[in-house]
Amino acid sequence: MENARKIALGFTLFFAIIAGIRVYLIHRERVEANATADAPVTAHYKINDDDLVLPRQLYPSSMQGELRRADRGVSVPGPHRFRAP
């Protein structure tokens, strides 16, 4: 009778230790996942010259104004000047 009780107590203690280790590993995994999720995210987006260009007029106000603009060459202020073909 004493041996059966010791064996049962030994198995219970063994499984309790295994369950405790498993609970600890799950807890540690979740804490590490939250620590990386809370870290600030920095975006490394580089702005080039094309991102800073704003269109002056998206739609023509009249057909005559659009025909006048079509006859002119395209000019960009600054060091990058070019003409329309």
Residue, then its C-alpha position, 0 to 999 in steps of 0.5 A: m500500500e505504501n509503495a502504491r501511494k509513493i508511486a502515485l505521488g511520484f507520477t503526480l509530482f512528475f506531471a506537475i513539474i512537466a505542466g509547470i515547465r510547459v506553462y512557463l514556456i508558453h508565458r515566456e513566448r507570449v511575453e516576448a511576442n508582446a515585447t516585439a509588437d510594442a517596439p516602435v516601427t520606423a519607416h525608411y521611405k526616401i522622398n525623391d524629387d518626383d514625390l514633391v511635384l504637385p500638379r498645377q491644374l488637373y483638368p482644363s477649365s476650357m477647350q481654348g485654354e487647353l489648346r493654348r497649353a498644347d502649343r507651348g513647350v513643357s518647362v520645369p522651373g529649376p535646373h531640369r528644363f526640357r521641351a515637349p517633342 
